[in-house]
Amino acid sequence: MHILKSSNGMKFLDILTYPEIKIFPNAVTFIVGKSGCGKSTYLKLLNATILPSVGSIEYNGKNIQELDIIDFRKKVMLVPQEVFLFDETIEENFALYCRNREEEKPLPAQMENALDICCANFPLSTRCSVLSGGEKQRVFLAIFLSCLPEVLLLDEPTAALDINTAQTLLANIKCFCNERNITAIVVCHTDELVKAFADYTIQLGGKS
């Protein structure tokens, strides 16, 4: 049984057309394809950040446009390529995001564990303003992991990383998701990473 399904012929602004796609639960699915084929757009459609102009998306058998959007986005979380962190400390950033979700801030040990999974072993007192772009990206991802969504949408999470760090990060994330029955959907351009970590692979726009 799929957890997410988009209808055959779904369109976005009559620019992109998608085949029927089913995402199976408790697995890591990679979305691949050449630039401009609609991979990042598809993640935004799955998260209802944007809506299809034709067709629909179902979550656990229900049209997502009929669901409470705030509750839905808590369950299906999109980690975009663009990093949104405040200049405050890492701990304060965890707290701010949790406050926005009307949830309790994780315990220090939980925050540190999320950072460790994301190869971001910085003290919680570290100010985000002093981190590099790649370091901020990993801290940003750790905050989303700590929220324990049902579905985690990752848009190029390894784009700013060397191959060794990318492999460690994805191995950690896959283990984390498997242990907690989180469904992960990953946009990635690196064939080596896709072959190593994908349970399922979806090819968009023909061969890249």
N, C-alpha and C positions, 0 to 999 in steps of 0.2 A: 504493500500500500504506500502510495506516495504521500509526502507531507506538503509539497508544493507542486502545482501543475499549471502551466500556461497553455491556452488553447491554440490549436493549429491556425496559422494565419494571423496571429496577434500582431498589431502594428503600433508603432509609435510615430505620430505626426506624418504618417504616410512616407516616412523616410526609411524606417527599418521594419522588416517583416520577419517574424520568428516562426519556426515550426512548433508543433506540440512538444513541450518539454516537461518531463516528470523528474522531480527531485525526491530521492528516497531517503527516509529518515535514518538517523544514527550512522551516517556515512559522510565521507569527504568527497565532494564532487568538484572537479575542476572544469572551468569553462575556458575554452581555447579558441583561437581564430585570429585572422589577420587584423591589423589595426583598422578601426572604423567599421567593424562588422557588428558592433552593438553589444559587446560584452559588459562594459561598465553600465550602459543604459539598461541592460537586462537586470542587473543587480538593483538598480534604482526602481525598476518596475516591480520587482519582487518585494521590495520594502515599502511600496506605495509612496515613495518620494515623488515619483511622477506616475501618471496613469496612462494606460494604453488608449489610443484613439479608436482602435477596433480590437475586439476580443477581451479576454478576461484571465485573471489569475485566481486559483483556488488555494486556500490554506486549510488543510484537513477537511477538504471537501466543500468548503464554503467560499463564496466569492469574497475576496478581501475588501471590496468596496462596500460590502454590507456589514463589515466588522467595525468595532470601535477602533479608530485609527491609532490612538495613543496606546491602548493596550496591545494592539497588533505590533506596533514598532518596538515595544518592550520585549516581545517574544521573538521578533525577526529583526535583528539589529544589523545595520549596514555600517561597516568601517570603511569610510571613503579614502581615496588617495590623499586628499587634502587633510592636513592635520590641524585640529582646532584645540589648542592648549592655551591656558592662561599663563602669564609670566610667574605666577605663584609657585609654591612648592609642588612636588609630585603628589604628596598627600592631600594638599588643598585641591588639586585638580580632581583626584578621586572623589573627594567630598562634594565638589561642585556638580559633577556629573550625577552623582547619586541623589543629591538634593533636587536636581532637575527631574529625575525620575520618581521623586517622592519615595525614596528608599533609604535605608540606613547605610552609612558608610561602612565598607568592609573593615574587619579588624586589621591591625597592622600586619599580622602574619599572613593574612589573606592577600593583602596588597603586595607584600613582598613576594609571595608565591606567584602571583600573576606577573609581576615584573620579571621574576626568574624564568618563567615559561617563555617570555617574550625577549629573552636575552638582553634585559635592561636592568642589570644588577646595580641600581643606584640607590643611595639612601633616600628614604621618603622625604627628608628635609631638603633635597636637592631642588633648586629653583629651575623650572623648565626653561627659563630664558637663557641659561648657560649651556643647554644641550644642543648638539648638532641636529641637522635635519633627520638623519637616520635614527638617532637616539630618541628624538621626539616621536617619530613614527611608531617606535616599539613601545614607548610609554603609553601612547594613545591607544594602541592595540590592547595593552594590558588592562586599561580601564574597562574596555568593552568586555574582555574575557571575565573580569571580576563580576560583571552583571549576570552571568550565567543565563544567557538567552536560550531559547529553544533552537533557534537557527542563527548562525553567524555568517554574514556575507562579507567576504574579504576581497577588496579591490586592489590587486597588485601589492600584497603585503610585503613582498620581498624585493620590490623594485629598487630600493636604495641600499641593498645589502650585497656583500660578497657571497659567493656560492656556498662557502662553508657555514657562514652565519645563517644564510637562507635555509640550508638543509636542517640545521639545528632547530631553528624557529619552527619550521613546518612539522618536524618530527615531534616537537613539544606540543604544538597545537593539536596535532592529530591524536596524540595520546590523551591530552586534556579532554578533547571532545568525546573520544571513545569512552573514557571513564565516566563522563557525565551525560551521556546520550544526547549530545549536542550535534545537530546537523550543520556541517560546514560547506559553504559554496565559495570557491576560490577562483578568481580571475588571475591567470598567470601566463607569461609568455615563454617561460623557460622549460623546454621539453624534458630536460633531465629531472626537474622537480616534479613535473606532472607524472612522469613514469614512476618515480619513486614513491609518491604519496597519494595518488588518486585511487579511490575505490571505484569511481565512475568518472568518465570524461565526456563532456558535451562539446562538439565541434560546431561553431557558428560560421556562416559565410563561406563555406568551402574550405579547402586545405590552405593553411597559412604558409 
